[in-house]
Amino acid sequence: MSGKPGNDADVLVVGAGPVGLLLAGELRLGGASVLVVDRLPSPTTESRASTVHARTMELLALRGLSGRFGTPENLPKGHFGGLPLDLGRVRSRYPGQWKIPQAAIERVLAEWATGAGARLWRGHELTGLRDDGDRVEARISGPGGPLRVRAKALVGCDGENGVVGSLAGFEFTGPAAGREIFRADLTGITVPDRRFERHERGLAIASTRDGITRVMVHEYGRKPGGSADPGFPAVAAAWRRVTGEDIGGGEPLWVNAFGDARRQATRYRRGRVLLAGDAAHQQMPVGGQALNLGLQDAMNLGWKLAAWVRGRAPERVLDTYDRERRPVGARTLANIGAQAMLLLGGSEVDPLRAVLAELLELPGTAPLLAGAISGLDVRYPVGDGDHPLLGRPVPVVDAEPIRSGRAVLLSAPGTARADVFRATAASWADRVATAEARVDGVDEAVLIRPDGRVIWADEGPVELEQALSHWFGPAGANHTERNHRGVR
Ligand SMILES: Cc1cc2nc3c(=O)[nH]c(=O)nc-3n(C[C@H](O)[C@H](O)[C@H](O)COP(=O)(O)OP(=O)(O)OC[C@H]3O[C@@H](n4cnc5c(N)ncnc54)[C@H](O)[C@@H]3O)c2cc1C
């Protein structure tokens, strides 16, 4: 087995799905060397997620990537469990849902990450790993035979039921799938569009884009059949039983069954092994939240892990990944679970749907759900202080340091203490940039993490200094953690 040093990396990312690719780019911006392995020899062509929500668009825009998707279709109308929900009025430069095929997201992120220097080995499968406390040693099976790769950290971005979780001994909790939906992408047939149409026997959804019709059908009470590919005849039969229509003459391009499992890792980090995306949380792909949740995991983790493996941030900063993202995952899974009940329940959920439809008319209810689904209402516990922006995402800021993944102190032009704040931040100049910009809701200055989160705003220089050392380690020197011994 080959284990040459050329195979080694600061971070080994397992899985070149959207989450692994975004993470790889973020790690590179943070200065870590990165190797990404994916068992597939080429990117999947399956049509999976296609919805990008407002906060994810903001994150892509922070890195200057949003323009690489052309002019995607924008739909202001979303839904919650099939009940109409306006996503077009959330406060964002990117309100509503953006229709971008997952394959396009993966293509752009792969170009961006490899352009930034990440190595990407397709056709390489992780088969084993060992975390000896000082490093992780991974066994990889590739076209040239088995390989050994050593890294300071390994991140499992290997999707639902990924092997990293089981190999590294992660535990998962939550219900297994109790119901399933069939889905087929078809050509050569005309099916009227329908959004979440509830029939006596089940739920039917159909939409046609670019000549391809996607149908989804659930028969109330139907238990999962145990196969991700039920075959087109089973889908057509279920469609007929629910709608009375015959779609058997259509040409199936892709057939798939998915369940309503809701499983989440009980922690996102064990030693030098971490999980992100679907590898950390499994959920029904309803409302397009799974992809968005995973991309936001990657954005949160990338800069922290890069700083940690490069000895530039204390371990407690890396631990905030779990502290910040696991509760967001749990909340999103609960939201998806509630939607699954509303969507896949039979007549027994009709009263609940009627009550919720009334509640959605109240002024606060729809914005609350839209805030959760768009990802905009997430607030991380980043420290003391009562500024309303603390822990919240900044709106898109066109500042070069943010595009290149640095933390930045932004001071409003012409304010009295701007020089004092800049002088304070100067001691962290290797980790924190300074720039002038006005940010909504900020009077004087704001400190922003590389993932676009506010960690200090409008307080005094003492509090600024505390925030800088808390998040970026001691002033003027690289912070080297004890547990990095022997892995340089
Ligand atoms: C069939 C299917 C249909 C979906 N449909 C929708 C949808 O309609 N709407 C929606 O919002 N979401 C949908 N999703 C969910 C969405 O695609 C995921 O949330 C998203 O892909 C998660 O990204 P990820 O990077 O975490 O994982 P994935 O995209 O699953 O990527 C994981 C990668 O890891 C690789 N890998 C796995 N094991 C190994 C190993 N041992 N060694 C090396 N590489 C490995 C895989 O080849 C894969 O490329 C669907 C998912 C699937 C699987």
The ligand as an SDF file (V2000), in Angstrom:
LIG
                    3D

 53 58  0  0  0  0  0  0  0  0999 V2000
  -31.2710   10.5280   -4.8460 C   0  0  0  0  0  0  0  0  0  0  0  0
  -31.3300   11.8640   -4.1700 C   0  0  0  0  0  0  0  0  0  0  0  0
  -32.3020   12.7980   -4.5350 C   0  0  0  0  0  0  0  0  0  0  0  0
  -32.3630   14.0350   -3.9030 C   0  0  0  0  0  0  0  0  0  0  0  0
  -33.3230   14.9370   -4.2690 N   0  0  0  0  0  0  0  0  0  0  0  0
  -33.3720   16.1610   -3.6750 C   0  0  0  0  0  0  0  0  0  0  0  0
  -34.3230   17.1350   -4.0340 C   0  0  0  0  0  0  0  0  0  0  0  0
  -35.1400   16.9230   -4.9150 O   0  0  0  0  0  0  0  0  0  0  0  0
  -34.3340   18.3180   -3.3810 N   0  0  0  0  0  0  0  0  0  0  0  0
  -33.4340   18.5830   -2.3800 C   0  0  0  0  0  0  0  0  0  0  0  0
  -33.4430   19.6660   -1.8070 O   0  0  0  0  0  0  0  0  0  0  0  0
  -32.5180   17.6900   -2.0260 N   0  0  0  0  0  0  0  0  0  0  0  0
  -32.4680   16.4840   -2.6460 C   0  0  0  0  0  0  0  0  0  0  0  0
  -31.5580   15.5710   -2.2670 N   0  0  0  0  0  0  0  0  0  0  0  0
  -30.6660   15.9240   -1.1880 C   0  0  0  0  0  0  0  0  0  0  0  0
  -29.4720   16.6940   -1.6880 C   0  0  0  0  0  0  0  0  0  0  0  0
  -29.0530   16.1610   -2.9200 O   0  0  0  0  0  0  0  0  0  0  0  0
  -28.4080   16.5480   -0.6130 C   0  0  0  0  0  0  0  0  0  0  0  0
  -28.8600   17.2420    0.5360 O   0  0  0  0  0  0  0  0  0  0  0  0
  -27.0690   17.0760   -1.0230 C   0  0  0  0  0  0  0  0  0  0  0  0
  -26.5530   16.3730   -2.1250 O   0  0  0  0  0  0  0  0  0  0  0  0
  -26.1250   16.9130    0.1710 C   0  0  0  0  0  0  0  0  0  0  0  0
  -24.8420   17.1540   -0.2410 O   0  0  0  0  0  0  0  0  0  0  0  0
  -23.6190   16.3910    0.4400 P   0  0  0  0  0  0  0  0  0  0  0  0
  -22.4310   16.9880   -0.2260 O   0  0  0  0  0  0  0  0  0  0  0  0
  -23.7670   16.4580    1.9050 O   0  0  0  0  0  0  0  0  0  0  0  0
  -23.7750   14.8770    0.0710 O   0  0  0  0  0  0  0  0  0  0  0  0
  -23.8530   14.1210   -1.4040 P   0  0  0  0  0  0  0  0  0  0  0  0
  -24.3070   15.1240   -2.4020 O   0  0  0  0  0  0  0  0  0  0  0  0
  -24.6230   12.9370   -1.1340 O   0  0  0  0  0  0  0  0  0  0  0  0
  -22.3420   13.8380   -1.6820 O   0  0  0  0  0  0  0  0  0  0  0  0
  -21.6540   12.7980   -1.0330 C   0  0  0  0  0  0  0  0  0  0  0  0
  -20.4930   12.3820   -1.9160 C   0  0  0  0  0  0  0  0  0  0  0  0
  -19.6770   11.4780   -1.1760 O   0  0  0  0  0  0  0  0  0  0  0  0
  -19.2430   10.4520   -2.0340 C   0  0  0  0  0  0  0  0  0  0  0  0
  -18.9060    9.2930   -1.1920 N   0  0  0  0  0  0  0  0  0  0  0  0
  -19.7320    8.5630   -0.4280 C   0  0  0  0  0  0  0  0  0  0  0  0
  -19.0430    7.6070    0.2260 N   0  0  0  0  0  0  0  0  0  0  0  0
  -17.7420    7.7400   -0.1370 C   0  0  0  0  0  0  0  0  0  0  0  0
  -16.5460    7.0520    0.2080 C   0  0  0  0  0  0  0  0  0  0  0  0
  -16.5210    6.0060    1.0630 N   0  0  0  0  0  0  0  0  0  0  0  0
  -15.3660    7.4570   -0.3410 N   0  0  0  0  0  0  0  0  0  0  0  0
  -15.3450    8.5080   -1.2140 C   0  0  0  0  0  0  0  0  0  0  0  0
  -16.4720    9.1820   -1.5740 N   0  0  0  0  0  0  0  0  0  0  0  0
  -17.6530    8.8160   -1.0390 C   0  0  0  0  0  0  0  0  0  0  0  0
  -20.4110   10.2290   -2.9660 C   0  0  0  0  0  0  0  0  0  0  0  0
  -20.0000    9.6250   -4.1800 O   0  0  0  0  0  0  0  0  0  0  0  0
  -20.9260   11.6470   -3.1620 C   0  0  0  0  0  0  0  0  0  0  0  0
  -20.3530   12.2650   -4.3010 O   0  0  0  0  0  0  0  0  0  0  0  0
  -31.4600   14.3360   -2.8820 C   0  0  0  0  0  0  0  0  0  0  0  0
  -30.4900   13.4050   -2.5230 C   0  0  0  0  0  0  0  0  0  0  0  0
  -30.4200   12.1850   -3.1590 C   0  0  0  0  0  0  0  0  0  0  0  0
  -29.3410   11.1970   -2.7470 C   0  0  0  0  0  0  0  0  0  0  0  0
  1  2  1  0
  2  3  1  0
  2 52  2  0
  3  4  2  0
  4  5  1  0
  4 50  1  0
  5  6  2  0
  6  7  1  0
  6 13  1  0
  7  8  2  0
  7  9  1  0
  9 10  1  0
 10 11  2  0
 10 12  1  0
 12 13  2  0
 13 14  1  0
 14 15  1  0
 14 50  1  0
 15 16  1  0
 16 17  1  0
 16 18  1  0
 18 19  1  0
 18 20  1  0
 20 21  1  0
 20 22  1  0
 22 23  1  0
 23 24  1  0
 24 25  2  0
 24 26  1  0
 24 27  1  0
 27 28  1  0
 28 29  2  0
 28 30  1  0
 28 31  1  0
 31 32  1  0
 32 33  1  0
 33 34  1  0
 33 48  1  0
 34 35  1  0
 35 36  1  0
 35 46  1  0
 36 37  1  0
 36 45  1  0
 37 38  2  0
 38 39  1  0
 39 40  1  0
 39 45  2  0
 40 41  1  0
 40 42  2  0
 42 43  1  0
 43 44  2  0
 44 45  1  0
 46 47  1  0
 46 48  1  0
 48 49  1  0
 50 51  2  0
 51 52  1  0
 52 53  1  0
M  END
$$$$
